[in-house]
Amino acid sequence: MPGAGKSTLGLLLAKQLGMDFVDTDIIIQVIHNKTLQQIISDSDYLTLRQYEQQVLLELETADKVIATGGSAVYSASGMAHLKANGTVIFLDLDLQQLTQRVTDFDSRGIAHRSDQNFEDLFAERRPLYQQYADIRIDCNGLSIDQCLQQITDKLTVG
């Protein structure tokens, strides 16, 4: 979900593992020379999801830590590509903590239907995150360093 810490933890994990870090949201913004919110405003949320799928399918994954956009889970082919070439980690936070972190839901560039609020989006996406996850990290109440340690511990064991 937006606000779970994908970009922050992804960068720290990449540094720790000595790998490259890729943020698919940034790739989309660079390719289209627009922010995610501008893409949604100029077209719609489905266009952003389409761009995200295209980036996922074309992404070289070897020796990289990849932070995807929260809507990556809507692309079965994109997620299959990621799972076939690496380990998918779900940073699990409860709705209350995510709501505290994401105060700019309507302007952040989050791909969602106009009739959805943050709670609706959480309810829709959480089962998809669980479905695709190879590893689930319960980040509730943990610091960034504690989450990072759990990730590295589970990668070492798994």
C-alpha positions, 0 to 999 in steps of 0.5 A, a space after each residue: 500500500 502507499 505509505 508502507 515504506 517500499 521506497 525507503 526500505 527498498 533503498 536501504 535493503 539494496 544498500 545492505 545487499 550491494 544491489 541496484 535499487 529501482 523504483 517503478 514509480 520513478 521510471 514511469 514519471 521519467 518515461 512520461 515526463 509527468 508525475 503520477 498524479 498528472 498521469 491520472 489527471 490527464 487520463 485516468 487511473 487505468 492508464 497509470 496501471 497500464 504504464 505500470 504493467 508495461 514497466 514491470 514486464 520490461 524490467 530487468 530484475 537481476 541483482 536489483 531491489 525493486 519498489 513497485 507502485 502499490 497498484 502493481 498487484 493488479 497486473 497478473 503478468 507483471 507480478 508473474 514476471 517479478 515472482 519468476 525472477 525474484 522474491 516478492 515481499 509484502 510490507 504489511 501495515 494495518 489501515 490505521 498506521 497507513 492512514 496516518 502516513 498517507 495524508 495526501 490520498 487525493 493528490 499523491 498519484 494513487 491509482 484508484 477509482 473515483 468512488 474509492 476512499 483509502 479504506 476501500 482501496 486497502 480492503 481491495 488490495 490487501 488480499 492481492 498483496 497476500 496472494 503474491 507475497 513470497 514473504 510477509 513482513 509485519 511492520 506494525 509498530 516496528 521502526 525502519 531498522 527493525 523492518 529491514 532486519 526482519 526482511 534480511 532475516 527472512 531472505 537469509 532463512 528463505 
